[in-house]
């Protein structure tokens, strides 16, 4: 990642000028980059999801309600990247209030997949996935509440890390669901994700639930050649994933030497995640839903309205059961393994039309397949890494997902780096 600041910024701006009209990844490009200076990320051009606040700068959060809102504080994650020498050259498009899995946005325009603009980028960190895939920036921050880092990584063919709950401070970042929200990087490789994580991880007194767990040397440990034990569930993948997805993911499992294990109950755990997310997101948005319901898109308003109907008993029960489900995952699925391997999505990347307002009667089921294998990870609070592992017959990327025990980011990044040394999927660049 070492490169002169002027060259880094100019190279990115040249690509932005070519790509932005097609993919709508940015919603602001800085005339003068923020941050910079000495440090391990000195001169590296980054851009971030438009929900990380910077004092004196506008943060729209992908919404009409916050259009033009000026932040009074800078997020801890951005402060730490500034201290590491990184340059922020702009802010990136996102799903409205980070509450959508596709990249559609009625207020700022859809973010489009650089491999084919008819297809979704995944959401809600849509601009982050698209900008990194098109090489408009070297990396980006996203948030992940139900898959919002991993879905764009999978759909756009980049590497995305969902961190352990509490590993990275959320101070100064727009909240959605306080017991699920996490902050993590998207970049071109596991090694680059490790460098960004190294800068942002660690306890922050401004975020009381951030963890005091020691921060490992992720960059060094990523290159550790020691063999890892990885498990998968071949039968479940074969039965539930589309054939092209199953084939690519199981081929990756062979590269990593995966063995067999019992799969988690993805659907039941995900149902608990939905209960928690809907309840907390609707509570977060109660004032605006009372005062400005018409300023939400129809899709986001419907999601928030659904949250108001969740019984308190169901929400509290979902919270109560989290520890038991986490223990079961660690003791059964990971009984003899360091990591669990599965697809990021059971389906191929769908089109924007299939998943948008005109998607028809099949749209809800398709959206459920998009998110089926990501939400359960947020409910457990564990880390996960998504890597490109192939392409489907439409020329869109296929994503591999690795899931670990709490605070095992270094283990994930080691496995990701090993896979990327053995393959070149992460080096593929969208045409044009």
C-alpha positions in Angstrom: 0.0 0.0 0.0 3.0 2.3 0.0 2.6 5.0 -2.7 3.2 8.8 -2.9 0.2 10.9 -1.9 0.0 13.0 -5.1 0.2 9.9 -7.4 -2.3 8.1 -5.3 -4.9 10.9 -5.3 -4.4 11.8 -9.0 -4.7 8.1 -10.2 -7.9 7.7 -8.2 -9.4 11.0 -9.5 -8.7 10.0 -13.1 -10.6 6.7 -12.6 -13.4 8.4 -10.7 -13.9 10.8 -13.7 -14.4 7.8 -16.0 -16.4 5.6 -13.7 -18.6 7.8 -11.6 -21.1 8.6 -14.4 -21.7 4.9 -14.8 -21.8 3.5 -11.3 -22.7 6.5 -9.0 -20.4 5.3 -6.3 -19.5 8.8 -4.9 -21.8 11.5 -3.6 -19.0 13.9 -2.8 -15.4 14.2 -4.0 -13.1 16.4 -1.9 -11.2 19.2 -3.6 -8.7 18.8 -0.8 -8.3 15.4 0.7 -8.8 15.0 4.5 -6.2 13.5 6.7 -2.8 12.6 5.5 0.7 12.8 7.0 3.1 10.2 8.3 2.0 6.7 9.3 1.5 3.2 8.0 -1.2 4.3 5.6 0.6 7.5 4.4 -0.5 8.6 1.0 -3.2 6.0 0.6 -6.4 7.3 -1.0 -9.6 6.1 0.7 -13.2 7.1 0.7 -15.9 6.1 3.1 -19.6 5.3 3.4 -21.5 8.6 3.9 -22.4 7.8 7.5 -19.0 8.4 9.1 -19.1 11.9 10.5 -16.4 14.5 10.0 -16.7 17.7 12.0 -17.8 20.6 9.7 -18.6 18.3 6.8 -21.9 17.2 5.4 -23.1 13.6 6.1 -26.3 12.7 4.3 -26.5 9.1 5.4 -28.0 8.2 2.0 -31.3 10.0 3.0 -33.5 12.9 2.2 -34.0 13.6 5.9 -30.3 14.2 6.6 -29.6 15.9 3.2 -27.1 18.7 4.0 -26.7 17.8 7.7 -23.3 19.0 9.0 -21.6 16.9 11.6 -20.2 18.5 14.8 -17.8 15.6 15.6 -15.4 13.3 13.7 -15.9 9.6 14.0 -13.2 7.7 15.9 -12.6 5.4 12.9 -11.8 8.4 10.7 -9.6 10.0 13.4 -7.6 6.8 13.6 -7.2 6.6 9.8 -6.1 10.2 9.7 -3.5 9.4 12.4 -2.3 6.5 10.3 -1.7 8.9 7.4 -4.6 7.8 5.1 -6.2 10.4 2.8 -10.0 10.6 2.5 -10.9 11.8 -1.0 -14.7 11.7 -0.7 -17.8 10.1 0.6 -19.6 7.2 -0.9 -23.2 6.3 -1.8 -25.1 4.0 0.4 -28.6 2.6 1.0 -30.9 5.0 2.8 -29.9 5.0 6.5 -28.0 1.8 5.9 -31.3 -0.1 5.8 -31.2 -2.0 2.5 -29.3 -5.0 1.1 -29.1 -4.0 -2.6 -27.8 -0.5 -3.3 -31.0 1.0 -4.4 -31.5 4.6 -3.3 -34.5 6.7 -4.2 -32.9 10.0 -3.0 -29.3 9.8 -4.3 -29.7 7.4 -7.2 -28.9 3.7 -7.3 -25.3 2.6 -7.0 -24.5 0.3 -9.9 -22.2 -2.8 -10.1 -19.1 -2.0 -12.1 -19.0 -5.5 -13.6 -22.4 -4.8 -15.1 -24.5 -1.7 -14.2 -27.8 -3.6 -14.6 -26.9 -5.6 -11.5 -27.0 -4.7 -7.8 -23.9 -3.8 -5.8 -25.2 -5.2 -2.6 -25.9 -3.0 0.4 -25.9 -1.0 2.4 -22.2 -0.1 1.8 -22.9 0.0 -1.9 -20.6 2.8 -2.8 -17.8 1.2 -0.8 -18.0 -2.1 -2.7 -18.4 -0.4 -6.1 -15.6 2.1 -5.6 -13.1 -0.5 -4.4 -14.0 -2.9 -7.2 -13.5 -0.2 -9.9 -10.2 0.7 -8.3 -11.5 4.3 -7.6 -9.9 4.0 -4.1 -7.6 1.6 -2.4 -10.1 0.8 0.4 -13.2 2.1 2.1 -15.0 1.8 5.4 -18.5 0.3 5.6 -20.9 -0.7 8.3 -22.3 -4.2 8.8 -25.6 -4.7 10.7 -27.0 -7.6 8.6 -24.4 -8.1 5.9 -23.8 -4.5 4.7 -20.0 -4.9 4.3 -20.1 -8.5 3.1 -22.9 -8.3 0.5 -21.2 -5.5 -1.5 -17.9 -7.3 -1.2 -19.5 -10.4 -2.6 -21.5 -8.7 -5.4 -18.6 -6.5 -6.5 -15.8 -9.0 -6.2 -13.7 -7.4 -3.4 -12.6 -8.4 0.1 -14.8 -7.3 3.0 -14.4 -7.8 6.7 -17.3 -7.8 9.2 -15.6 -7.3 12.6 -16.5 -8.7 16.0 -19.2 -6.6 17.7 -17.2 -4.0 19.8 -13.9 -4.5 18.0 -14.1 -1.1 16.2 -15.5 2.0 17.8 -18.8 3.2 16.3 -18.5 6.7 17.9 -19.4 9.3 15.3 -21.0 6.8 12.9 -24.7 6.8 12.1 -26.4 4.2 14.3 -29.0 1.7 13.0 -29.2 -1.2 15.4 -27.1 -0.7 18.5 -26.6 -4.3 19.4 -25.8 -5.4 15.8 -23.9 -2.5 14.2 -20.2 -3.1 13.4 -17.6 -1.1 11.4 -15.2 -2.8 8.9 -13.1 -2.3 5.8 -13.5 -3.2 2.2 -10.3 -3.4 0.1 -8.7 -5.3 -2.8 -7.2 -8.0 -0.6 -7.2 -9.5 2.9 -3.8 -8.0 3.4 -5.1 -4.5 2.7 -8.1 -5.1 5.0 -5.6 -6.1 7.7 -3.8 -2.8 7.3 -7.0 -0.8 7.6 -8.2 -2.8 10.6 -4.9 -2.3 12.3 -5.5 1.4 12.2 -9.1 1.5 13.5 -9.4 -1.4 16.0 -9.3 -1.0 19.7 -11.2 0.4 22.7 -12.6 3.9 22.6 -14.1 5.6 25.6 -16.5 7.5 23.3 -18.1 4.1 22.5 -18.7 2.4 25.9 -19.5 -1.0 24.3 -16.2 -1.0 22.4 -14.1 -3.9 23.6 -10.9 -3.8 25.7 -9.7 -7.0 24.1 -6.1 -6.5 23.0 -5.5 -5.6 19.4 -3.4 -8.1 17.6 -0.8 -7.4 15.0 -3.1 -8.2 12.1 -0.7 -7.3 9.3 2.0 -9.6 10.7 -0.3 -12.4 11.6 -2.0 -12.3 8.2 1.2 -13.6 6.7 1.6 -16.5 9.2 2.0 -19.7 7.1 0.7 -22.0 9.9 -2.1 -24.2 8.6 -5.6 -23.5 9.7 -8.5 -25.9 10.2 -11.5 -24.9 8.1 -14.8 -26.6 8.1 -17.8 -26.5 5.7 -21.1 -28.2 5.1 -21.0 -29.5 1.5 -24.5 -31.1 1.6 -26.2 -28.0 2.8 -24.4 -25.8 0.2 -25.3 -28.2 -2.6 -28.9 -28.4 -1.7 -29.5 -24.7 -0.9 -27.2 -22.6 -3.1 -27.6 -22.1 -6.8 -25.4 -24.6 -8.7 -22.9 -22.0 -10.0 -22.5 -20.6 -6.5 -22.1 -24.0 -4.9 -19.5 -25.1 -7.5 -17.3 -22.0 -7.0 -17.5 -22.1 -3.2 -16.9 -25.8 -2.9 -13.9 -25.4 -5.2 -12.6 -22.8 -2.8 -13.2 -25.2 0.0 -10.9 -27.7 -1.7 -8.2 -25.1 -2.1 -8.4 -24.4 1.7 -8.6 -28.1 2.6 -11.9 -27.8 4.3 -13.4 -30.7 6.2 -17.1 -31.4 7.0 -19.1 -30.1 10.0 -22.7 -29.6 11.1 -24.2 -26.3 9.7 -25.8 -23.8 12.0 -29.5 -23.3 11.8 -29.1 -20.3 9.5 -32.8 -19.5 9.2 -33.7 -19.6 12.8 -30.7 -17.6 13.9 -31.5 -15.0 11.1 -35.1 -14.7 12.3 -33.7 -13.6 15.7 -31.5 -11.1 14.0 -34.4 -9.7 12.1 -36.4 -9.3 15.3 -33.5 -7.4 17.0 -32.7 -5.3 13.9 -36.3 -4.3 13.2 -37.0 -3.4 16.9 -33.8 -1.3 17.4 -33.9 0.4 14.0 -37.5 1.5 14.5 -36.8 2.8 18.0 -33.9 4.8 16.5 -36.2 6.3 13.9 -39.3 6.9 16.0 -39.0 10.7 16.1 -38.6 11.1 12.3 -41.3 8.4 11.6 -43.7 10.6 13.6 -42.7 13.9 12.1 -41.5 13.1 8.5 -42.7 9.7 7.4 -43.1 10.9 3.8 -39.4 11.7 3.6 -38.5 8.0 3.7 -38.5 5.8 0.6 -41.4 3.4 0.5 -39.0 0.4 1.1 -37.3 1.9 4.2 -40.6 3.2 5.6 -42.1 -0.3 5.3 -39.2 -1.9 7.1 -39.5 0.7 9.9 -43.2 0.2 10.2 -42.7 -3.5 10.5 -40.4 -2.9 13.5 -43.1 -1.1 15.4 -45.2 -4.3 15.3 -42.5 -6.5 17.0 -43.7 -7.4 20.5 -41.3 -6.4 23.3 -41.3 -10.0 24.6 -40.1 -11.3 21.2 -37.3 -8.7 21.1 -36.2 -9.5 24.7 -36.3 -13.2 24.0 -34.1 -12.8 20.9 -31.6 -10.9 23.1 -31.7 -13.6 25.8 -31.0 -16.5 23.4 -27.9 -14.9 21.8 -25.4 -16.4 24.2 -26.8 -19.9 23.8 -26.7 -19.7 20.0 -23.1 -18.4 20.0 -22.0 -21.2 22.3 -23.6 -23.8 20.0 -21.9 -22.3 17.0 -18.5 -22.4 18.7 -18.9 -25.8 20.3 -20.6 -27.7 17.4 -20.0 -26.1 14.0 -16.4 -25.1 15.0 -15.9 -28.1 17.3 -12.8 -29.1 15.4 -12.1 -26.1 13.3 -10.8 -22.5 13.4 -13.2 -21.2 10.7 -16.5 -22.0 9.0 -16.7 -21.7 5.2 -19.9 -21.0 3.3 -21.2 -18.8 0.4 -21.8 -15.1 1.0 -25.1 -15.4 -0.9 -27.0 -18.6 -1.9 -28.0 -16.9 -5.2 -26.1 -15.3 -8.0 -26.0 -11.5 -8.0 -29.5 -10.4 -9.1 -30.3 -7.4 -11.3 -31.5 -4.0 -10.0 -34.8 -4.5 -11.7 -35.3 -7.9 -10.0 -34.8 -6.5 -6.6 -36.3 -3.0 -7.0 -39.9 -1.7 -6.9 -40.8 -3.4 -10.1 -39.3 -6.8 -9.0 -42.8 -8.4 -8.9 -44.1 -11.1 -6.6 -40.8 -13.0 -6.5 -38.8 -10.0 -5.2 -39.2 -10.6 -1.4 -38.0 -14.2 -1.7 -35.0 -13.2 -3.8 -34.1 -10.6 -1.3 -34.3 -13.2 1.5 -31.8 -15.4 -0.5 -29.4 -12.4 -0.8 -29.3 -12.0 3.0 -29.9 -15.6 4.1 -26.3 -16.3 5.0 -25.2 -13.0 6.5 -27.6 -11.9 9.2 -27.0 -14.9 11.4 -23.4 -13.7 11.8 -24.5 -10.3 13.1 -26.8 -11.9 15.6 -23.9 -14.0 17.0 -21.6 -10.9 17.0 -18.7 -12.9 15.4 -16.4 -11.8 12.7 -16.6 -12.8 9.0 -14.6 -12.3 5.9 -15.9 -12.3 2.3 -13.5 -13.0 -0.6 -14.1 -13.3 -4.4 -13.9 -17.0 -5.5 -15.2 -17.0 -9.0 -17.7 -15.6 -11.5 -21.1 -16.8 -12.7 -22.3 -17.2 -16.2 -23.5 -13.6 -16.3 -20.0 -12.4 -15.5 -20.8 -11.3 -12.0 -18.6 -12.2 -9.0 -19.3 -15.1 -6.5 -18.3 -14.5 -2.9 -16.9 -16.9 -0.4 -17.5 -16.3 3.3 -15.4 -17.4 6.3 -16.8 -17.1 9.8 -14.7 -17.2 13.1 -15.0 -17.1 16.8 -15.2 -13.7 18.5 -12.1 -11.5 18.0 -10.5 -14.0 15.6 -10.0 -11.4 12.9 -6.3 -12.3 12.6 -7.3 -15.9 11.8 -9.8 -14.9 9.2 -7.3 -12.6 7.5 -4.6 -15.3 7.5 -7.0 -17.7 5.8 -8.0 -15.0 3.3 -4.4 -14.1 2.5 -3.6 -17.8 2.0 -6.5 -18.2 -0.4 -5.5 -15.1 -2.3 -1.9 -16.3 -2.6 -3.3 -19.5 -4.2 -5.8 -17.9 -6.5 -6.1 -14.7 -8.5 -9.9 -13.9 -8.3 -9.1 -10.8 -6.2 -6.9 -9.4 -8.9 -9.6 -9.4 -11.6 -10.8 -5.8 -12.5 -14.1 -4.8 -14.1 -13.8 -4.2 -17.8 -13.5 -0.6 -19.0 
